[in-house]
Amino acid sequence: MKQFDYNLADIKTIAEKLWQENNSKKVWAFHAAMGSGKTTLIHALCDVLQVSSAVSSPTFAIINEYTSPLANTIYHMDWYRIKDETEAIQAGCEDCIESGHYCFIEWPEKCPQLLHEDTLHIYIETSPDDMRTIKIL
């Protein structure tokens, strides 16, 4: 397990470090409570990957697709509103995971059975002083 502490001013540096150390992993699962910075960290990763389109939470769309000159296609998924594995499959989540492209998934605990064994799991915890801790498993 690796651990990083940061605040929002350091998020681009943390995103760069995460990418440099973990870019061999295609599926990244972001575990955290509501409002703790999953989308913000994914946005910072997309900035590092030079995504030029708008990066936003796919809460209602379930899947957003971005193009990066460094990582090609990136799928950003938000499984918060997914009820079960069948709904995730019908929404195209499994196809994205099996595509070989990068997948950044918020709320992965909703359908853990869709994740591969080699998925990168990132846990974000917040503290009262607005610091964040990332634990990588």
Protein Blocks (a to p, Z undefined) as FASTA:
>chain_A
ZZddddfklmmmmmmmmmmmmmmpmbdcddddehilpmmmmmmmmmmnopabdcddfkln
opacdddfklopaddddfklpmblmlmmmnommmmmmnopacddehklmmmmlpcfklcc
ddddddfkopacdddZZ
